[in-house]
Amino acid sequence: MKDNNQTDNILALAQAGVGSFKIEGRLKDLSYVKNITAHYRGLLDEVIANNPEFTRASSGRSTYTFTPQPDKTFNRGYTDYFAGGRQDDIGAFDSPAFVGELIGEVVEIGEGSFTVNAEKPFHNGDGVCFYDAHGEVVGMRINRAEGKTLFPAEMPEELSEGATLFRNRDQEFERSLEKESANRRISVKPLFAETATGFALTLSDEDGVSVTVNLEKCEKIGSEIAQNPENALAKLKENLGKFGNTMFVAEPVELKLSQRGSCRSAQSTPCAAKPPKNWRPPASPTTSALYVPIRPPIRCPIRRKNSLTSATSSTPRPASSTKNTESN
């Protein structure tokens, strides 16, 4: 059977009341789980952005170092089965193996190499395949690619000019998935403002949770005007936007300061007053004079709107020990 693909039906399914999408991950390798999960995450983000009646079920937004491409990881062809009515083309009868993406035809066969009329580039280590005269899939690994001329590890006897060639392993794409390729962080908006008695730093996250820390003026803080106000403000914004290796990422910093407020406060040492006992400096403090409260990560509950989530069914196994035997 072909793999289940509901790409074109995500919005309709959400509007029908589906609030969570489960992605099959059993017996799938790492690249499949990363690629397909990122693909559907992007679709759900688009649905949420364009339809205000939906919201996220949890905090944070995901970013990726690669562009999801479902056709590049194991599949037997795609179908949405009977989501839009009954159809006949749901079986993968040509081959149970992963054939991959169509890339072109063989136009010339040389000594230990062949040339393809493909538009897409090739990479050393790519895997390609074709159907032989008996309808069987024959694959080969490319040792070296020189433009459109490919040098396989072993030249198949069945390969002939005019054969349709597919790529079932894109080496460059696979390498992009092998390393750390995704990050999920909660957005926080920093506001640094001057008050009647000093300064206040307010941090507000995307769920509306906020905290404010006040810093009183004293002899060393807030009493000296910066010699170069523009540089001082730029440095203050830069420091306030550094959250280090945490689960948070800063939105553009907002400053509400008078000229006198743009002093050396971001670099000054604190006054004699000690911080509260239940407060401590962050791991990468934006200023040596500010202290923030410790709080555990917040899990956003479902409150007002419909929530959309996606998840994999299991932790992927290493590619070397998996067998791609189940469809999505």
C-alpha positions as CSV (number, residue, x, y, z in Angstrom):
1,M,0.0,0.0,0.0
2,K,1.1,3.6,-0.6
3,D,2.0,5.8,2.3
4,N,-0.7,8.0,3.9
5,N,-0.2,11.7,3.0
6,Q,-2.8,14.2,4.2
7,T,-0.8,17.3,3.1
8,D,-3.7,18.7,1.1
9,N,-6.3,18.0,3.8
10,I,-4.7,19.4,7.0
11,L,-7.0,22.5,7.1
12,A,-10.1,20.5,6.3
13,L,-9.3,18.0,9.0
14,A,-8.7,20.7,11.6
15,Q,-11.9,22.4,10.7
16,A,-13.7,19.0,11.1
17,G,-12.5,18.9,14.7
18,V,-9.2,17.0,14.6
19,G,-6.9,18.5,17.3
20,S,-3.9,16.2,17.2
21,F,-2.1,14.5,14.3
22,K,-0.1,11.3,15.0
23,I,2.8,10.5,12.7
24,E,3.7,6.9,12.3
25,G,7.3,6.4,13.3
26,R,7.7,2.7,14.0
27,L,10.6,1.0,12.0
28,K,11.4,4.3,10.4
29,D,14.9,5.8,10.3
30,L,16.0,9.1,11.8
31,S,15.9,11.0,8.5
32,Y,12.3,9.9,7.9
33,V,11.1,11.0,11.3
34,K,12.8,14.4,11.2
35,N,11.7,15.1,7.6
36,I,8.1,14.2,7.9
37,T,7.6,15.7,11.4
38,A,9.1,19.0,10.2
39,H,6.8,18.9,7.1
40,Y,3.6,18.6,9.0
41,R,4.8,21.0,11.7
42,G,5.2,23.6,8.9
43,L,1.7,22.8,7.6
44,L,0.1,23.2,11.1
45,D,2.0,26.5,11.6
46,E,0.5,27.8,8.4
47,V,-3.0,26.8,9.4
48,I,-2.6,28.5,12.8
49,A,-1.2,31.7,11.3
50,N,-4.0,32.0,8.7
51,N,-6.9,30.9,10.9
52,P,-7.3,32.7,14.2
53,E,-9.8,30.1,15.6
54,F,-6.8,27.8,16.1
55,T,-4.0,28.0,18.6
56,R,-1.1,25.9,19.7
57,A,-1.5,23.3,22.4
58,S,2.0,24.1,23.9
59,S,4.5,26.9,24.1
60,G,7.4,27.5,21.7
61,R,8.0,27.5,18.0
62,S,10.2,25.2,16.0
63,T,12.9,26.2,13.5
64,Y,14.9,24.0,11.2
65,T,18.2,24.0,9.4
66,F,16.8,22.1,6.4
67,T,13.7,22.4,4.2
68,P,11.4,19.4,4.6
69,Q,11.0,17.3,1.5
70,P,8.8,14.2,1.9
71,D,9.8,12.8,-1.4
72,K,13.4,12.4,-0.3
73,T,12.8,9.8,2.5
74,F,11.4,6.3,2.4
75,N,8.0,6.0,0.8
76,R,6.1,3.8,-1.6
77,G,4.3,6.6,-3.2
78,Y,1.7,8.8,-1.5
79,T,-2.1,8.7,-1.3
80,D,-4.7,10.3,1.0
81,Y,-6.8,7.1,0.7
82,F,-10.5,7.9,1.0
83,A,-10.3,11.4,2.6
84,G,-12.0,12.9,-0.4
85,G,-13.9,9.8,-1.6
86,R,-13.1,6.3,-2.7
87,Q,-10.3,5.8,-5.3
88,D,-8.5,2.9,-6.8
89,D,-4.9,4.2,-6.9
90,I,-3.8,3.4,-3.4
91,G,-1.6,0.4,-4.0
92,A,2.2,0.3,-4.6
93,F,2.2,-2.5,-7.1
94,D,5.3,-1.5,-9.1
95,S,7.7,-2.2,-6.3
96,P,7.8,-2.6,-2.5
97,A,11.1,-0.8,-2.4
98,F,11.7,2.9,-2.2
99,V,12.3,4.1,-5.8
100,G,12.7,7.8,-5.0
101,E,12.4,10.9,-7.1
102,L,12.5,10.9,-10.8
103,I,15.7,12.6,-12.0
104,G,16.1,11.9,-15.8
105,E,17.1,9.4,-18.4
106,V,20.4,7.8,-19.3
107,V,21.6,9.3,-22.5
108,E,25.1,7.8,-22.8
109,I,27.0,4.8,-21.3
110,G,30.8,5.0,-21.0
111,E,33.6,2.9,-19.5
112,G,32.6,2.7,-15.8
113,S,30.3,5.7,-16.1
114,F,27.0,7.0,-17.6
115,T,25.5,10.4,-18.4
116,V,22.0,11.5,-17.4
117,N,20.0,14.4,-18.9
118,A,19.0,15.6,-15.4
119,E,18.5,19.2,-14.2
120,K,19.1,18.5,-10.5
121,P,22.7,18.3,-9.3
122,F,24.2,15.0,-8.1
123,H,26.5,14.4,-5.1
124,N,29.1,11.8,-4.3
125,G,27.4,9.0,-2.3
126,D,24.0,9.4,-3.9
127,G,21.9,6.3,-4.4
128,V,20.1,5.9,-7.8
129,C,18.0,3.1,-9.3
130,F,16.1,2.1,-12.4
131,Y,13.6,-0.6,-13.6
132,D,15.2,-3.4,-15.7
133,A,13.6,-5.2,-18.6
134,H,11.8,-7.5,-16.1
135,G,10.3,-4.7,-14.1
136,E,12.7,-5.2,-11.2
137,V,14.3,-2.3,-9.4
138,V,18.1,-2.2,-9.7
139,G,20.0,0.2,-7.5
140,M,23.6,1.5,-7.4
141,R,25.7,3.8,-5.2
142,I,27.5,6.7,-7.0
143,N,31.1,6.9,-6.0
144,R,31.8,10.1,-7.9
145,A,29.6,12.7,-9.7
146,E,31.1,15.0,-12.3
147,G,28.2,17.2,-13.4
148,K,25.8,14.9,-15.2
149,T,28.3,12.1,-15.6
150,L,28.1,9.5,-12.8
151,F,30.6,6.9,-11.8
152,P,28.9,4.1,-9.8
153,A,30.7,1.7,-7.4
154,E,29.6,-1.1,-9.8
155,M,28.1,-0.7,-13.3
156,P,24.9,-2.8,-13.6
157,E,24.8,-5.0,-16.7
158,E,21.1,-4.2,-17.1
159,L,21.6,-0.5,-17.5
160,S,20.9,0.8,-21.0
161,E,20.5,4.1,-22.8
162,G,17.0,5.5,-22.4
163,A,16.5,4.0,-18.9
164,T,14.5,6.2,-16.5
165,L,16.6,7.0,-13.5
166,F,15.4,7.7,-9.9
167,R,17.3,8.9,-6.9
168,N,16.4,7.1,-3.7
169,R,19.2,8.6,-1.5
170,D,20.2,12.2,-1.7
171,Q,23.5,12.2,0.2
172,E,23.6,16.0,0.8
173,F,20.1,16.0,2.2
174,E,20.8,13.0,4.4
175,R,23.8,14.7,5.9
176,S,21.8,17.8,6.7
177,L,19.5,15.5,8.8
178,E,22.3,13.6,10.6
179,K,23.4,16.6,12.6
180,E,21.4,18.8,15.0
181,S,18.7,20.3,12.7
182,A,15.8,21.5,14.8
183,N,15.3,24.0,17.6
184,R,12.2,24.8,19.7
185,R,12.2,27.9,21.8
186,I,9.7,30.2,23.6
187,S,9.7,33.8,22.5
188,V,10.2,36.5,25.1
189,K,9.7,40.2,24.7
190,P,12.2,42.3,26.8
191,L,11.1,45.8,27.9
192,F,13.6,48.0,29.7
193,A,12.1,51.3,31.0
194,E,13.2,54.1,33.3
195,T,11.0,54.7,36.4
196,A,10.8,57.5,38.9
197,T,13.2,55.7,41.2
198,G,15.4,53.7,38.8
199,F,14.9,51.2,36.1
200,A,12.5,48.2,35.4
201,L,13.1,45.2,33.2
202,T,9.9,43.3,32.1
203,L,10.1,40.0,30.3
204,S,6.8,38.7,28.7
205,D,6.5,35.4,26.9
206,E,4.2,34.4,24.1
207,D,1.6,33.0,26.5
208,G,1.3,36.3,28.4
209,V,3.4,35.3,31.4
210,S,5.5,38.2,32.5
211,V,7.9,39.2,35.3
212,T,9.3,42.6,36.2
213,V,12.5,43.3,38.1
214,N,13.2,46.8,39.5
215,L,16.6,48.4,39.9
216,E,16.8,51.4,42.2
217,K,19.1,54.3,41.3
218,C,22.1,54.9,43.4
219,E,25.5,56.6,43.3
220,K,26.8,54.1,40.8
221,I,23.6,53.4,38.8
222,G,21.6,56.0,36.8
223,S,23.6,59.0,37.9
224,E,26.0,59.3,34.9
225,I,25.1,60.3,31.3
226,A,26.6,58.2,28.5
227,Q,29.2,60.0,26.4
228,N,27.9,58.3,23.3
229,P,24.1,57.6,23.9
230,E,23.6,55.8,20.5
231,N,26.4,53.3,21.2
232,A,25.2,52.9,24.8
233,L,21.6,52.1,23.7
234,A,22.8,49.7,21.0
235,K,24.9,47.9,23.5
236,L,22.1,47.8,26.0
237,K,19.7,46.2,23.4
238,E,22.4,43.7,22.5
239,N,22.9,42.6,26.1
240,L,19.2,42.4,26.9
241,G,18.7,40.1,23.9
242,K,21.2,37.5,25.0
243,F,19.4,34.6,26.6
244,G,22.3,32.2,26.2
245,N,21.8,28.4,26.0
246,T,18.2,28.5,27.3
247,M,14.8,27.5,26.1
248,F,14.0,31.2,25.4
249,V,14.7,33.5,22.4
250,A,14.4,37.2,22.6
251,E,12.1,39.3,20.4
252,P,13.3,42.8,19.5
253,V,14.1,44.7,22.7
254,E,12.0,47.8,23.6
255,L,13.6,50.6,25.5
256,K,11.8,53.5,27.2
257,L,14.6,55.7,28.5
258,S,15.3,59.4,28.7
259,Q,18.7,60.7,27.7
260,R,19.8,60.5,31.3
261,G,18.5,56.9,31.5
262,S,20.8,55.8,28.7
263,C,23.8,55.8,31.0
264,R,26.2,53.1,32.0
265,S,23.5,51.2,34.0
266,A,23.9,48.1,31.8
267,Q,27.5,47.8,32.7
268,S,27.5,49.2,36.2
269,T,28.1,47.2,39.4
270,P,25.0,46.9,41.7
271,C,24.5,49.0,44.8
272,A,25.0,47.7,48.3
273,A,21.5,46.3,48.4
274,K,21.4,42.5,48.1
275,P,19.0,40.6,45.8
276,P,16.1,38.6,47.4
277,K,17.1,35.1,48.5
278,N,14.9,33.3,46.0
279,W,16.5,35.2,43.1
280,R,19.8,34.6,41.4
281,P,21.6,35.9,38.3
282,P,20.8,34.1,35.0
283,A,23.5,31.9,33.5
284,S,24.3,34.6,30.9
285,P,23.2,37.8,32.7
286,T,22.4,40.7,30.4
287,T,23.5,43.1,33.1
288,S,25.4,42.6,36.3
289,A,22.8,44.7,38.2
290,L,19.7,42.7,37.2
291,Y,18.3,39.5,38.9
292,V,15.5,37.4,37.5
293,P,13.2,34.9,39.4
294,I,13.6,31.2,38.8
295,R,10.6,29.5,37.3
296,P,10.1,26.1,35.7
297,P,9.2,25.8,32.0
298,I,5.5,26.6,31.5
299,R,3.3,24.1,29.6
300,C,0.5,26.1,27.9
301,P,-2.9,24.4,28.5
302,I,-5.7,24.5,26.1
303,R,-7.7,27.6,27.0
304,R,-9.7,29.5,24.5
305,K,-9.3,28.1,21.1
306,N,-8.9,24.9,19.2
307,S,-5.3,23.5,19.6
308,L,-3.3,21.8,16.9
309,T,-0.4,19.5,17.7
310,S,1.8,16.9,15.8
311,A,3.8,14.1,17.3
312,T,5.7,11.0,16.3
313,S,4.6,7.6,17.7
314,S,8.0,6.5,18.8
315,T,11.7,7.4,19.1
316,P,13.4,6.6,15.8
317,R,15.9,3.8,15.6
318,P,19.4,4.3,14.0
319,A,19.3,4.0,10.3
320,S,21.7,1.1,10.3
321,S,19.3,-1.1,12.4
322,T,15.9,-0.3,10.9
323,K,13.8,-1.8,8.2
324,N,11.5,0.4,6.2
325,T,8.6,-2.1,6.1
326,E,5.6,0.0,7.2
327,S,3.9,2.8,5.5
328,N,3.1,6.1,7.2
